[in-house]
Amino acid sequence: MQQLNIQSNIERKTMYKLINQNLKQKIDDNELSLHLLDLLGENNIEVVVELIQNREYYTNHNYDMIIEECVELIVEIAKISPQEAMDHLNKYNYDLDYAINQLYINKQKKIENQQQFFIITENTNQLEFEEDKYQIDLHQKSFQKAMEFVRTTINKLVNKLVKMKKQSTIELIIITGRGNHSVGNWPILKISVLKLLQAHNIAYVLDSQTKGGQIIVTIQKDTHLI
């Protein structure tokens, strides 16, 4: 289920329950919209429209199903137990994106210097051999092009590292953003990149300074092409 971008002081857990209770009432869409506006406020009118237009979908996805899906996602990404995932969601008020970002805070790299990263674009043919820190930006790219850009960049860096005798690692910053402009505010691209890295055992951490909007990847000599 999509995570609704609700702006409210009410606890997210309570809000989902109240929304679900309203959706299950046997009333027409007009009356339901008034109920939801009273509950959520006019600043959430886009959320109300989404709920009305997809009433059956959101009615069938009750609160327990929402939490179950969130827990499964965090377990898969963070490799922690379901109970740990549930506790973590509860700690961060069931805000999935923020909860995922916070999982990695203690694993963040402390960047001691502000060395400039070599920026790679889709038009970059050769990589500077003296550089050991690179950066790519996935903004303004379709999902398919962004994922392909990640794959080709990592493969280029793997091949580059093989040719280097003294250097054992290369650092790559992948700028994904936090997913605030994604459908339902789900960080789909970031999650897909993380899954790709995990599938190929590529080391990474989320950059706490950008609240998880950047992924710091470490390319090693034993990293395989993907």
Backbone hydrogen bonds in HBPLUS format (Angstrom, degrees):
<---DONOR---> <-ACCEPTOR-->    atom                        ^
c    i                          cat <-CA-CA->   ^        H-A-AA   ^      H-
h    n   atom  resd res      DA  || num        DHA   H-A  angle D-A-AA Bond
n    s   type  num  typ     dist DA aas  dist angle  dist       angle   num
A0006-ILE N   A0004-LEU O   3.01 MM   2  5.64 129.6  2.27 105.3  90.6     1
A0014-THR N   A0011-GLU O   3.05 MM   3  5.35 114.8  2.49 105.2 119.9     2
A0015-MET N   A0011-GLU O   2.85 MM   4  6.10 159.0  1.89 156.1 163.4     3
A0016-TYR N   A0012-ARG O   2.97 MM   4  6.19 164.0  2.00 158.0 159.0     4
A0017-LYS N   A0013-LYS O   3.42 MM   4  6.65 157.6  2.48 140.0 145.6     5
A0018-LEU N   A0014-THR O   3.01 MM   4  6.28 159.0  2.05 153.9 159.6     6
A0019-ILE N   A0015-MET O   2.92 MM   4  6.15 160.1  1.96 155.3 160.8     7
A0020-ASN N   A0016-TYR O   2.97 MM   4  6.13 164.1  2.00 148.6 152.9     8
A0021-GLN N   A0017-LYS O   2.98 MM   4  6.21 151.5  2.07 145.4 153.1     9
A0022-ASN N   A0018-LEU O   3.10 MM   4  6.35 154.8  2.17 145.5 151.5    10
A0023-LEU N   A0019-ILE O   2.93 MM   4  6.21 157.2  1.98 153.5 160.3    11
A0024-LYS N   A0020-ASN O   3.20 MM   4  6.33 141.4  2.35 142.2 150.4    12
A0025-GLN N   A0022-ASN O   3.17 MM   3  5.46 159.6  2.22 108.0 114.3    13
A0032-LEU N   A0028-ASP O   2.93 MM   4  6.14 160.1  1.97 154.4 161.0    14
A0033-SER N   A0029-ASP O   2.82 MM   4  5.95 154.7  1.88 147.1 153.3    15
A0034-LEU N   A0030-ASN O   3.25 MM   4  6.57 148.7  2.36 140.7 147.9    16
A0035-HIS N   A0031-GLU O   3.07 MM   4  6.41 155.7  2.13 148.1 154.6    17
A0036-LEU N   A0032-LEU O   2.88 MM   4  6.16 161.3  1.91 156.2 161.1    18
A0037-LEU N   A0033-SER O   2.91 MM   4  6.06 149.0  2.01 141.6 150.2    19
A0038-ASP N   A0034-LEU O   2.98 MM   4  6.19 151.9  2.06 143.2 150.7    20
A0039-LEU N   A0035-HIS O   3.00 MM   4  6.29 147.9  2.11 141.3 150.5    21
A0040-LEU N   A0036-LEU O   2.73 MM   4  5.85 170.3  1.74 154.5 157.2    22
A0041-GLY N   A0037-LEU O   2.71 MM   4  4.92 146.1  1.82 127.4 137.7    23
A0044-ASN N   A0041-GLY O   3.05 MM   3  5.77 163.1  2.08 118.8 123.8    24
A0045-ILE N   A0042-GLU O   3.20 MM   3  5.16 142.0  2.35 119.0 113.5    25
A0047-VAL N   A0044-ASN O   3.03 MM   3  5.27 124.9  2.34 102.5 116.5    26
A0048-VAL N   A0044-ASN O   3.08 MM   4  6.47 154.0  2.15 150.6 158.3    27
A0049-VAL N   A0045-ILE O   2.97 MM   4  6.27 158.2  2.02 149.3 154.4    28
A0050-GLU N   A0046-GLU O   3.03 MM   4  6.25 157.2  2.09 141.3 147.4    29
A0051-LEU N   A0047-VAL O   2.91 MM   4  6.19 157.1  1.97 150.9 157.0    30
A0052-ILE N   A0048-VAL O   2.92 MM   4  6.17 159.0  1.97 153.5 159.0    31
A0053-GLN N   A0049-VAL O   2.91 MM   4  6.05 169.3  1.93 154.8 157.9    32
A0054-ASN N   A0050-GLU O   3.09 MM   4  6.12 140.2  2.25 139.7 149.5    33
A0058-TYR N   A0054-ASN O   3.05 MM   4  6.33 171.0  2.06 165.0 166.4    34
A0059-THR N   A0055-ARG O   2.87 MM   4  5.93 147.6  1.98 149.3 159.0    35
A0060-ASN N   A0056-GLU O   3.05 MM   4  6.18 158.3  2.09 147.5 152.1    36
A0061-HIS N   A0057-TYR O   3.15 MM   4  6.39 134.0  2.38 139.2 151.6    37
A0065-MET N   A0062-ASN O   3.06 MM   3  5.42 121.0  2.43 104.9 119.2    38
A0066-ILE N   A0062-ASN O   3.08 MM   4  6.43 152.7  2.16 153.0 161.4    39
A0067-ILE N   A0063-TYR O   3.03 MM   4  6.35 167.5  2.05 160.4 161.6    40
A0068-GLU N   A0064-ASP O   2.96 MM   4  6.11 157.3  2.01 143.7 150.7    41
A0069-GLU N   A0065-MET O   3.01 MM   4  6.17 159.7  2.05 147.5 151.8    42
A0070-CYS N   A0066-ILE O   3.02 MM   4  6.31 158.0  2.07 151.1 157.5    43
A0071-VAL N   A0067-ILE O   2.87 MM   4  6.06 163.8  1.90 155.9 160.0    44
A0072-GLU N   A0068-GLU O   2.99 MM   4  6.19 163.4  2.02 148.6 153.0    45
A0073-LEU N   A0069-GLU O   3.06 MM   4  6.24 154.3  2.13 144.1 150.8    46
A0074-ILE N   A0070-CYS O   3.03 MM   4  6.31 162.1  2.06 152.8 156.9    47
A0075-VAL N   A0071-VAL O   2.90 MM   4  6.08 162.4  1.93 156.0 161.2    48
A0076-GLU N   A0072-GLU O   3.03 MM   4  6.16 157.4  2.08 143.6 149.4    49
A0077-ILE N   A0073-LEU O   3.01 MM   4  6.23 157.4  2.06 148.0 154.0    50
A0078-ALA N   A0074-ILE O   2.79 MM   4  5.67 166.1  1.81 153.1 157.5    51
A0079-LYS N   A0075-VAL O   2.89 MM   4  5.09 133.0  2.11 129.2 137.5    52
A0085-ALA N   A0081-SER O   2.93 MM   4  6.25 155.1  2.00 153.3 161.0    53
A0086-MET N   A0082-PRO O   2.88 MM   4  6.11 155.8  1.93 147.1 153.5    54
A0087-ASP N   A0083-GLN O   2.90 MM   4  6.12 164.5  1.92 150.9 155.0    55
A0088-HIS N   A0084-GLU O   2.91 MM   4  6.03 151.1  1.99 141.7 150.2    56
A0089-LEU N   A0085-ALA O   2.93 MM   4  6.17 158.6  1.97 149.0 154.3    57
A0090-ASN N   A0086-MET O   2.97 MM   4  6.18 163.3  2.00 151.9 156.5    58
A0091-LYS N   A0087-ASP O   2.95 MM   4  6.13 151.0  2.03 142.8 150.7    59
A0092-TYR N   A0088-HIS O   3.21 MM   4  6.49 144.8  2.34 145.1 152.9    60
A0094-TYR N   A0089-LEU O   2.74 MM   5  4.65 166.3  1.76 151.4 146.7    61
A0093-ASN N   A0090-ASN O   3.25 MM   3  5.16 152.9  2.32 112.0 107.9    62
A0095-ASP N   A0092-TYR O   3.12 MM   3  6.01 158.0  2.17 127.8 132.0    63
A0099-ALA N   A0095-ASP O   2.86 MM   4  5.95 157.8  1.91 157.2 164.8    64
A0100-ILE N   A0096-LEU O   2.97 MM   4  6.19 158.6  2.02 155.2 159.6    65
A0101-ASN N   A0097-ASP O   3.10 MM   4  6.38 161.8  2.14 148.3 153.2    66
A0102-GLN N   A0098-TYR O   2.96 MM   4  6.18 158.3  2.01 151.2 156.7    67
A0103-LEU N   A0099-ALA O   3.22 MM   4  6.42 133.3  2.45 139.8 150.7    68
A0103-LEU N   A0100-ILE O   3.22 MM   3  5.32 136.8  2.42  98.4 109.9    69
A0104-TYR N   A0101-ASN O   3.30 MM   3  5.99 152.8  2.37 114.4 120.1    70
A0105-ILE N   A0102-GLN O   3.29 MM   3  5.27 165.0  2.31 105.3 109.7    71
A0107-LYS N   A0104-TYR O   2.91 MM   3  5.16 146.0  2.02 107.6 118.7    72
A0108-GLN N   A0105-ILE O   3.18 MM   3  5.34 165.8  2.20 109.5 113.0    73
A0118-PHE N   A0133-LYS O   2.90 MM  15  6.21 171.4  1.91 147.1 144.2    74
A0135-GLN N   A0118-PHE O   2.93 MM  17  6.05 138.7  2.10 149.9 145.0    75
A0120-ILE N   A0135-GLN O   2.82 MM  15  5.94 168.2  1.84 163.9 167.4    76
A0124-THR N   A0121-THR O   3.10 MM   3  5.29 167.7  2.12 110.0 113.5    77
A0131-GLU N   A0128-GLU O   3.30 MM   3  5.61 154.7  2.37 105.3 112.6    78
A0171-GLU N   A0132-ASP O   2.94 MM  39  6.23 172.3  1.95 158.9 157.0    79
A0134-TYR N   A0171-GLU O   2.77 MM  37  6.18 162.5  1.80 158.1 164.0    80
A0173-ILE N   A0134-TYR O   2.78 MM  39  6.15 161.9  1.81 141.9 146.8    81
A0136-ILE N   A0173-ILE O   2.86 MM  37  6.28 158.5  1.91 170.7 178.1    82
A0175-ILE N   A0136-ILE O   2.87 MM  39  6.17 174.0  1.88 162.0 164.1    83
A0138-LEU N   A0175-ILE O   2.91 MM  37  5.90 171.6  1.92 160.9 163.1    84
A0146-ALA N   A0142-SER O   2.86 MM   4  5.95 158.0  1.91 154.5 161.1    85
A0147-MET N   A0143-PHE O   3.01 MM   4  6.21 164.5  2.03 153.1 156.4    86
A0148-GLU N   A0144-GLN O   3.06 MM   4  6.24 158.8  2.11 146.7 152.8    87
A0149-PHE N   A0145-LYS O   2.89 MM   4  5.99 149.7  1.98 142.7 151.2    88
A0150-VAL N   A0146-ALA O   3.04 MM   4  6.33 150.9  2.12 146.8 153.9    89
A0151-ARG N   A0147-MET O   3.09 MM   4  6.39 161.8  2.13 147.6 151.9    90
A0152-THR N   A0148-GLU O   2.95 MM   4  6.16 174.4  1.95 156.2 157.3    91
A0153-THR N   A0149-PHE O   3.01 MM   4  6.01 157.1  2.06 143.2 149.9    92
A0154-ILE N   A0150-VAL O   3.04 MM   4  6.19 167.5  2.05 152.3 155.5    93
A0155-ASN N   A0151-ARG O   3.01 MM   4  6.22 163.2  2.04 152.9 157.9    94
A0156-LYS N   A0152-THR O   2.95 MM   4  6.15 152.3  2.03 144.1 151.5    95
A0157-LEU N   A0153-THR O   2.99 MM   4  6.27 158.3  2.04 151.2 156.9    96
A0158-VAL N   A0154-ILE O   2.84 MM   4  6.10 151.0  1.93 150.2 158.8    97
A0159-ASN N   A0155-ASN O   3.02 MM   4  6.23 165.1  2.04 148.8 152.0    98
A0160-LYS N   A0156-LYS O   2.92 MM   4  6.12 150.7  2.01 143.6 152.5    99
A0161-LEU N   A0157-LEU O   2.90 MM   4  6.04 158.5  1.94 146.5 151.5   100
A0162-VAL N   A0158-VAL O   3.13 MM   4  6.38 150.1  2.22 146.6 154.1   101
A0163-LYS N   A0160-LYS O   3.12 MM   3  5.43 130.9  2.37 101.9 114.0   102
A0164-MET N   A0161-LEU O   3.05 MM   3  5.12 150.3  2.14 102.1 111.4   103
A0170-ILE N   A0219-ILE O   2.86 MM  49  4.98 147.0  1.97 141.2 150.1   104
A0219-ILE N   A0170-ILE O   2.74 MM  49  4.98 167.8  1.75 165.5 163.2   105
A0172-LEU N   A0217-VAL O   2.83 MM  45  4.97 166.2  1.85 148.2 152.1   106
A0217-VAL N   A0172-LEU O   2.75 MM  45  4.97 175.7  1.75 158.1 157.2   107
A0174-ILE N   A0215-ILE O   2.84 MM  41  5.03 167.5  1.85 149.8 154.2   108
A0215-ILE N   A0174-ILE O   2.84 MM  41  5.03 161.1  1.88 140.4 146.7   109
A0176-THR N   A0213-GLY O   3.02 MM  37  5.62 142.6  2.16 145.8 156.8   110
A0177-GLY N   A0213-GLY O   2.94 MM  36  4.10 159.9  1.98 137.8 132.3   111
A0182-SER N   A0179-GLY O   3.13 MM   3  5.13 166.5  2.15 107.7 111.2   112
A0185-ASN N   A0182-SER O   2.92 MM   3  4.87 161.6  1.95 124.9 122.4   113
A0186-TRP N   A0183-VAL O   3.46 MM   3  6.32 171.6  2.47 120.1 121.2   114
A0188-ILE N   A0186-TRP O   2.78 MM   2  5.49 136.0  1.97 109.1  95.1   115
A0191-ILE N   A0187-PRO O   2.98 MM   4  6.15 167.0  2.00 159.6 163.5   116
A0192-SER N   A0188-ILE O   2.96 MM   4  6.14 155.7  2.02 148.4 155.2   117
A0193-VAL N   A0189-LEU O   2.94 MM   4  6.22 156.2  2.00 153.6 159.7   118
A0194-LEU N   A0190-LYS O   2.96 MM   4  6.22 161.0  1.99 151.7 157.0   119
A0195-LYS N   A0191-ILE O   2.95 MM   4  6.19 154.6  2.01 146.8 153.7   120
A0196-LEU N   A0192-SER O   3.00 MM   4  6.21 152.0  2.08 142.7 150.2   121
A0197-LEU N   A0193-VAL O   2.98 MM   4  6.30 159.5  2.02 152.7 157.5   122
A0198-GLN N   A0194-LEU O   2.91 MM   4  6.13 159.5  1.95 148.9 155.0   123
A0199-ALA N   A0195-LYS O   2.86 MM   4  6.00 156.4  1.91 147.6 154.0   124
A0200-HIS N   A0197-LEU O   3.24 MM   3  5.37 135.2  2.45  97.1 108.7   125
A0202-ILE N   A0197-LEU O   2.92 MM   5  5.03 176.7  1.92 149.0 149.0   126
A0201-ASN N   A0198-GLN O   3.09 MM   3  4.93 167.8  2.11 106.3 108.4   127
A0218-THR N   A0203-ALA O   2.96 MM  15  5.41 169.5  1.97 142.5 144.3   128
A0205-VAL N   A0216-ILE O   2.97 MM  11  5.33 141.7  2.12 136.9 149.0   129
A0216-ILE N   A0205-VAL O   2.82 MM  11  5.33 162.8  1.85 168.2 171.0   130
A0207-ASP N   A0214-GLN O   2.93 MM   7  5.40 175.4  1.93 155.8 155.9   131
A0210-THR N   A0207-ASP O   3.20 MM   3  5.71 151.0  2.29 110.1 117.6   132
A0212-GLY N   A0207-ASP O   3.00 MM   5  5.19 168.4  2.01 146.6 144.9   133
A0211-LYS N   A0208-SER O   3.04 MM   3  4.69 164.0  2.06 102.4 105.1   134
A0213-GLY N   A0210-THR O   3.05 MM   3  5.18 153.5  2.12 105.2 113.6   135
A0223-THR N   A0220-GLN O   2.99 MM   3  5.21 164.3  2.01 112.8 116.1   136
